[in-house]
């Protein structure tokens, strides 16, 4: 029998029309002037009884709401629609209802449903023996089960990983909530937890005011620690999370996180405050703001402070997946910057807080202001470009040296590729630095210097390289000799100029050919010098490659500006090299070294290795270097290792640690085991840290975290000092 298509507008049956008394209200989100369409294999209309019966692949639709069933009967007088056999109702909001039987009002808003299945837009689902639908807004389910987990393909009757089984469930679309009465949490079909009442937002809700899942743990320092976060949905563009933390050994802690998105920026704040057992007020604030003023200018700030050096580590702030991380120095910054064409300008102010035991607040500088301007000109008729760099700095201390500096560097650079493939870069620059300083300490028993000083530095440099390429069929090789010649006067670093921004630097392959290897402006290289090296590489057609670089520097006269142990203090420098091996995406090895020029003894080694498949992979980072005179860093030999495995599709594990090779001691050690699928994440992490600092002692910790997606997260742990 052919299909029937009926356009029901002003005819006998309207799903949105009432009975003989007149038109009923159209379903929510629908308009009465939109036709309702009925298709079926067979349609029968009993005029005397006012009953329409449709059977065989029946489909009723208006706008985006569609009802499908094996058969549908509509009683005009009672305004009741009955659907049976493979009933499916596609809602406007994307929800899908399945049932064996539905008895609905003519507008599809109210009714009863038997053997219901409900799928939300995120794929999570309900199943129930029966349900009552009210005003297309509320659906009450009895003997219901909820789970976002996929069913087993081999045996769909097997219980999912987790589900909530309840005597009664109420889903309110207007409030966008799911409410449970007498509910059990089941894992693999086994009841593990009971609650008489449970409420959570439905999957259409991204966020909502209310309590988040609490966490509980123990610490040998803080005792039992309970966190009960409460989220405040202030507006679509802003939110606040209050995180009260109760401890049995110390006072309560109130922490908060605030986030706001602006049309032209963003704001993030994390803060906490507490009074400990000794009535000392302790706390911290981490904040970050970024704001665009127009297409050229933007400004921002970072405020990172704490009341004392050990508070953050003791209470666990700034660690793990938080808004902010920290190291041994907290930096507060206010800045503005602008980009236009080939110009860049920035204004900065910095304040620092050191967290190490030997940090002296009186000698910690305040940088206000730090101004930079950089300009690169258009190419001239020879192809050369001019440049201009201007820097203005004011650095103030309560104790020690104060510095005001103005630096101007004007330059010109020309690149040229020769007829036979040689590449040249000719540059010339003229730099002037003007200083006004107070209390600069000078060597040799000289008195401290206060006053005005400066320097004037012309420089000319020529870089050259010539790549030789050989095609090997499935690969090609490149051999490239590189050299640079730099000419400038000797001297340039008088004792009256303090060294604030060039204290530490590393001589390696990254700055072998730099015209000035110092990281800042307070120190300059001097005298004529030549840098030379050789780069070799082999590159596979399929993407694998290996490159090697080795080089050295020679200066006409030794320069005592470079500290002993830097590798640059004599005429011939140490030899630096780099090897990078990457035969494919599963192996990557990077090795950097610095060798003594006399006997090739190692002065510095760095190794980074990443290798393996998802089933088993390893990451190793090894570093060794000698201490340089005048450096705040001691020599170090340290290795950090991590071994990971994607054991199965859902299980993964990772072992990690850091060992101080020089001291022969472990610094940290950890093990993580994680299970994750589409509806649940479980992880346990055990760590041992050997860090000691004043009231901080070596610590063992184990953290358990369970995330039931769409419901919430549970976290607990134990921390114990050794």
N, C-alpha and C positions, 0 to 999 in steps of 0.2 A: 504494500500500500504506500502511496506517495506521502511525502511530508506535507503538513498543513502549516501555514503561516497566517496568523490572525493578528491584525492590528486593532487592538481593543481601545478605541477612543470614542466615547459616547455610545458604545454598543452595550451588550448585555453584561459583560464582566470586566471590572477594573480591579486590579490588585490594590490600587490606591483609592478605590471608590467604596462607598458604603453600600448598604442594602437599599431597600426601597425608600428609606427615609432621606436619602440624599448622599452627597459625596462626603467621604471621610477625609481626615487630614492625611496628606501625602507623607510617605515614609521620610524619616529624617534625612536631609541632604538631597531629597528628590523634589522635582517640581511636578505639579499636577498636569501641566500642559505637555509633558513629555510622554509619548505613546508607550504603552505597555505591550510587549510582543510575546506571543505564545506560539511555540512550535512543538509539534508532536506527530507521531505516526497516525494517531486517531483522535478525533475530538467529537464528543457527543453532547448536545445541549437539550435538556428536558425543560421546555418552556413552561409547562404547567407547574413543575416543582421548583423551577428556578435553579437548577443544578447543572453545572458544566463538568464533564468528565473528560480528561485527556489522558491518554496512555501511550506507552512506547516512546522512550527517549524524549520525555517532556522537558521543555526548557521555557521558563518564564523570565523575562528581563525587562528592566526599566533603568535607564542610565547605566550605572555601574553595579547595580545589585542584580544578581542572577540566582534563580532557584531551579534546580534540576532534580528529576526523580523518574522512577519507572512509571508512576501514575500519580495524577493530581485530580482532586475533586474540589469544586468550589460551590458552596451553598450561598446563593445571593441573599436569601432572606435572613439567614443567620450570620452572614458575613464571616464565614469560617472556611478556611482553606485547609485541606488535608492532603499531605504528600506521603507516599510510602514507597519503599524499595529503593535502596541506593540514593538516598536523599542528600543533596549537597546545596548549601546556601553560601554564595560568595558575597561577602559584605563589602560595603563601599570602602572601608578602611583597610581592606586587604585580608581580613580574617576569613577563615573558611570553616564552616560547620558541616559535619557529616552526621547522618543519623539513619536509623532504620525506619523511623516514623516521626512525622511532625504534624501537629495540629495548630494552625496559626490563624490569627485574625487576617482579614482581607488586606490590611496594609503591611503584613508580615512583621509587625512590631511585637505582638504578644502571642503566647502560645505555650504548648508543652512539647517536649522532645523526648524520645526514647532512644537509648543506646547511642549516646552523643559522643562525637569526637570533635575537638576544637583545635585548630592550628592557628597560632599567632603569626604575625608578620615576620618574626625572627626565627621561626621554625620550631619554637617550643610548643607543647601541646597538652591538652586536657583530654581525658576520657572519663565518661560517667555513665552510670546506669540510666539516669534520667535527669531532666533539667526543666526549669521554667523560665521563659523569656518574657521580660516586661519592658514595654515601651522601646524596644530595640536598644535599650540602654543597660539593663541589668539582666544577667543570667545567673540563676541559682542552680548549682549542680549538686546532686546527691551521690554519695559513694563515688567520689571523684579521685582521680590520680593525675598529678602534674609532673612533667619532666621536660627539660630541653634536650635530653640525650637522644641520639638516634637509636632506633631499634636494631637488633641483630638481623642482618640480612639472611643468614642461614636459618635462624629460628626466631621469627618475630615475636613469638610468645614468651621468650625469655625476658625477665625483668631488666630494665635499663640499669646503667651504673648507679644512678640514684634517682629517686622520685619522692614526691610528697603525696601521701595517701590521707584523705580527709573524709569525715562523715558529710561535711557540707562545705561548699566553696561558693563564694559570691564574687562575680566579676562585674564591676561598675565601670562602664565606659566613660561616663562623664567625669568621675573622680579618678579614673584610670588606676584603679587598685584591684588587687586580688586578695580576698579575705578567706582565711581557713578557720574551720571549727573542728576541734578534736583531730589534730593532724599528727601523723607519724612521718619521720624521715627514714627512708629505707635505702640501704646500700645493697645492691645485687638482690633486692627483694627481701632483705632481712631488716626488720625494724631496729633502729639504733637510738632514736631520740623521739620524745613525745612532747607536744605542746598543746595546751587547750585552745590557744589562739595564735594566729600568725597573720601578718599583713605585710604585703610588699607591693611596689608599683608594678603595673603591667608592662609588657615589653615596649609599649609606645613611649614610655617615660625615660628620658635621658637622665634627669636628675630631679630631686624633690626634697623639701625640707623634712628632716627626721633623723632618728638615730641610725648610725651605721653599726656594722657588726663590731661588738667589743672584742678586745683581746686581753689575755692574761698570761703572765709569765712570772718567773722568779729570778732574782739577782742577789748575789751575796752582798753587794753594796747597798741595794735599794730594798731588798726584801721582796715580797710579793708585789708585782706591778700590774695594775689593771688600767686599761685605756678604754674609755667610752666615748668615741667620737660622735659629734652631732653636726649634721650638715644643714646650713641655712641657705635656701635657694632665694637669694635676694632679688635677682632679676635674670633675664636670659643671658645677660652679658657679665654677670658677676655672681660670686658665690663665696661663702665663708664656712670653714670647718673648724669647730671648736673641739679640742682634744684634751679634756681633763684627764690627768694621769694620777692615780692614787698609789702610794707606796707605803709599805708597813714600817720601813726603817727610816725614811726621810719624809719631809713634808710633801703635800700634794703639789702637783705641777699643772699649771694651766697653759696649754699650747694652742695655737691657732694658725690656720693657713687661709689667706685671702687671695682670690684670683679675680681679675677683671680684664675683659677685652674691650678696648675702645675702637672707635672707627679708625683712628690713626695711631694705635699703640696698644700696649698691654702693661699690666701691673701685677706683680706677684710679691706676697709678703708671707714670711714664716716667722713666728715669734713665740717665746715661752717665758714664764716667770715662776719662781718658787722661792720659798723660805726653807732652808735645810734644817737639820736637827740642831745646828749651832746658831740658828736665827740669822744666818747670813742670806741676804737676798741675792739670788742668782738667776740668770736668764740669758737670752740671746735674741737677736733679730737678724734675719736674712731678708733682703728685699731687692727687687729688680724692677726697673721701669724703663720702657722704651717708647718714644713718642715721635711721630713725624710732624714737623711743622709745615712743610710744603714739599715740593718735588726736589728741592735742593738741601734743605736743612732738617736735621733730626736732633733730638737731645735725649738724655737718659741718665739714670743713676743706679748705683749699687751701694747699698748700705749693709755692711756685714760686721756685726760687733757682738761681743760676749762679755759677761761680767768678769770672767776669770779664765785662766788658761786651760783648765781641765774640765770645765762644765760640759762642753759639747760631747766629748767622749764618754764622760761618766753617765750622762743621761741619754746618750744615743741619738743626739740631733746632728743633722748634716751627714748621717751615714745611710747608705743603702738608697732605695728609690724615693728620695725626697726631692723637694724643689731645688735644693742647693747642696753642693758638696763643699768641703773645705780641706785645707792642708794646714801647714804650720803657720801660715800667715793669712789673716783676714784683711781683705782690701775693700775700702770704701771709695767710691768713685762718682764724680759728677762730671758730665761731659756734654759737649755739643759738637756736631760735625756737619760739614757740607760738601756735597759733590757737585761739580758743574764743569762740563766739558773735560778739559785736561787739568782741572784744578781740584785740590782737596785741602780743606782747612779743618782743624780740630782744636778745641779748647778743653782741657782736662784739669781736674783737681783730684788728688789722691791723699788718702790717709790710711795708715797701716796699723794693724794690731798683731804683734808677734805672740805666738802661743808656746814657744820653747822656753825652757827654764832659764837660758842665758840671754834671752831678749831683754833689752833695757829700754823701757818706754821713753826715757828722756832722750835717747839717741835715735829713736825712730822718727824719720823725717815726715814733715807735712809738705806735700808738693802742691803749690798754689801760686800762680797758674803754671800749666804746661801747654804752650801754644805751638802748633805746627802748621806750616803752609807748604804745599808741594805743587809744583807746576811743571808740566812737560809741554814744550812748544810744538807747533806744527813743523813738518819737514820743510827744510829750506831747499834751494835749488840744487844743492849737492846731495840731498838726502839726509843731512844731519838734523838733529833736534837739540834745542836748548832745554835746560832744566834749571829750576830754582827751588832750593829747600831752605826754609827759615824755621828756626826753633828758638823759643823763648821759655826759660825755666826759672822758677823761684822755688828754692828748697830750704826749709827752715826747721831747726831743731831747738828743743829746750836746752840741750847740752851738746856741745860739739860744733861742727862746721855748718855755717849757713852759706848757701850758694845762690847767686843770680847769674844767669848765663844767656847771652844772645849769640846764636850761631847762624851764619849765612853762607850757603854754598851754591855758587853759580857754576853751571857746567854746560858742556856741549859734547855730543856723541854722534859718531858716524859709523854705520854698518856697511860693509861692502863684501860681495862675493866675487872672487877672482875668476878669471877665465878658465882656470884648471880646477876649480872647486874649492880653493882656499877661502876661508871666511875670516874677515878682519873686523875688528871693532876698535876704532880710535876715539879716545875720550880725553878731554881736558877740563880741569875744574879749578876754581879759585875759592878757597874757604877762609873765612875769618871768624874767630871766636873771641868774644869779649866777656870777661868775668868780673864780678864784684863779689868778694868773699870775706868771710869772717872766721878767724880761728882755724886756719888750715895748718895742720900738723906737718912739719917738715923734718926730714931725716938729718942725721949727723949732728944732733944737739942744737940745731937752729931753733930760734924762737918761732912761735906760731905767726902766720902771716895773715894780715887783714888789709884789704885794699883792692885796687883795680889791677888786673893783668889780662893778658890775651895772647893771641898768636895769629899768624897769617900763613896759609898753607896752599901754594900752587901744586898742581899734580897733573902729569901727563901719563897716559897709559895706552898700550897697544896690546890687544888680544889677537891671537892667531890660532887657527885650527884647520886641519885638512883631513877629511874623512876619506879613507880608501875602502871601497866596497868590492866584495867578491861574492858572486852568485854561485851557490853550491847546489842548486836544483831545489831540494826540499828545504833549504835554509840559505841564509846569506850572512856573511861576516862583515864587520866594520872594524877597521883599525884606524884610530884617530889620534895623532899626536896633537898636544895642546900646549901652548905657551903664552905667557903674558909678561910684558916688560913695563915696569912702573918707575917713573922718575919723579922724585920730589926731594926737598931739602932734608938734611939731617935735623935731629932735634924735634922740638914741638911739644914736649911734655915737661915743662918746668915744674919744680916742686910747688910753686904757688898755685897751680891748678889742681883742685881736688879731683879725686876719682870717685864719682858717685854711680855712674851707670855702666862702667866697663870693668868691674872688679873680676868677674868670672867669664871666661869664654873657653871654648873647646876648639882646638886646632884639628880639623878632620877634612874629609873630602868635600864637605859642603861649602867650606870657605877657603879651599886651597887657592883658588884664582880670584879671590875678592881683593879689591884695591885697598880695603881697610878691614882687617879681621876683627876688630873690636866691636862689641855689640852695641855700644853707645857712642856718645860724642866726646866724652871727657878725655879719651885717650886716642892717639893717632899713631899709625905706623910711620916710620921715617926712613929717609934714605933710598937710594936706588936699589931695586930688587927684581929678581926674575923668578917666576913660578913656572914649573914645567911638569908635564905628566903625559901618560899614555892611557887611552881608553880603548878597550877591545870588547866586542860584543858579537854574539851569534844569536840569530833570530830565526825561529822556525816558521814555516809557512802556516802552521796550525796554531801559532800563538805562543809557544814556549820560547824562553830567551834566557841568556846568561850574559852578564856584563861584568867587566873587571876594570877598575881604575886604580892607578898607582901614580904618585906624584911627590914632588918635593919643592922647597922654596930656597932660594939663595939670595942673601943680601950682602952688599959690599962691605958693610961694617956691622958688627954685632950690636944689638939694641937691648940695653938693660931695661927698657920699658916692659919687656916680656919677662914674667916671673920665671924663676928656675923651675924646671919641670913642665913648662908649657910646650916645649918642643920647638920654640922659635927664638930662644934666647941667644943662639950662636949664628954664625954666618950661614952655615948649612942647617936647614931645619931637619927635624925627624921626617921619616918617610910615612906618608899616610896612604891608605888604600881602602877600597871597597869592593866586595864581591856580592853580586846579586844573582841568585840562581832560582829560576822559576820555570821548570820544565812543563808545568801544566797547572791547572787550577787547584790541584790537591797538594802541591808542595811549593813553599816559598821560603827561601833562605836568604837572609841579609847579614853580611859580616862586614864590620868596620874595624880598622886597626890603625895603630900608630906605633912604629918601630924605631928604635934607636938607630941613628945613622952610623954609629961606630960599629956596633956588633949585632944589630937587628934584635936586640932584646925588646920584648913587648912593653910598651908604656901604656897602651890602652887597647882593650878589646870590647867589642859589642857584637853580640850574636842574637839574632831574632829568627826563630824557626817556627813555621806553621806548616804542619803536614798531616795527612791522613784523610780518611773518608768520614762521612757522618757516623759510620759504625764505630770508628776509633780514630781520634785525632789528638794531636799533641801540639802545645804551644810552649816554647821555651824562650826566655829572654835572659841573657847573661851579660853582665857588664863588669869590667875591671878597668880601673885607672889609678894612677899614682896621684898623690896630693901635690898640688901646685903651691908654691910659696905665696902667702898673702891671700889665699883663697879661704872662704868660710866653709868650704866643703872638705872633709877629710877624704883620703883615698878610700876606695870601695872595691870589693869583689862580691858580687851578689848574683844569685840566680833565682828567677821566678819561673815556676813550672805550672802547667795545667794540662790535665789529661781528661778528655771528654769522650763520651760515647752515646750515640743514639741507639740504645739497646734494642728497642723495638719501635714500632710506629708511635707508641704513646709514652714509653719510658726512656728517660735519658739520665745520665749521671756525669758528675764532674768532680775531679780531685785537684786541688790547687794548693800551692804553698810558696813561700819565699824563704830562702836560706842565705844567711850571711856567711860566705865562704871564709872570709878572713877570720872571723871569730869562731867559726865552726859551730854556729848555732842557727836553729830555725827561728825566723821572725814571725811567721804565721803558717797555719796549716788548716785546710778545710775540706769538707766532703759534702756534696749536694746530690740528692736523688729526687727526681721530679717525674711525676706522671701528669700528662695533659692530653685531654681530648676536647671535643667540641662543647662539652658541658661542665667540665670539672678540671681543676688544677690542684694537685697535691704536691707539696715539696717539703723536704726536711733538710736543714743545713746545719752541720756541726762544724764549729770553728774553734781553734785555739790560737790566741795571740799572745806573744811574749813581750808586748810593749809595756814599759814601766816609765812612769812620769809622775813624781810627787804622790798624790793620793790615788793614782791609777796603778793597778797591779796586773800581772799576767792573768788572762781571762779565758775560761772555757765557756762556750755557749752552744746551745742547740735550739733551733727554731723550727717549729712546725707551722705550716700554713696550708689551709684548705680553702679553695675558692669554688663555691657553687655558683656557676654563672647564672645570672638573672636573679639570684637570691641574695648572695652576700659572701663575706669572707670571714673565716675563723683563723685566729693566729694565737699561738702560745709558745712559750719558750722558757729555758732555764739558763741563767748566767751565773757562773761561779768563779771567783778569783782563786788563784792557786795559793 
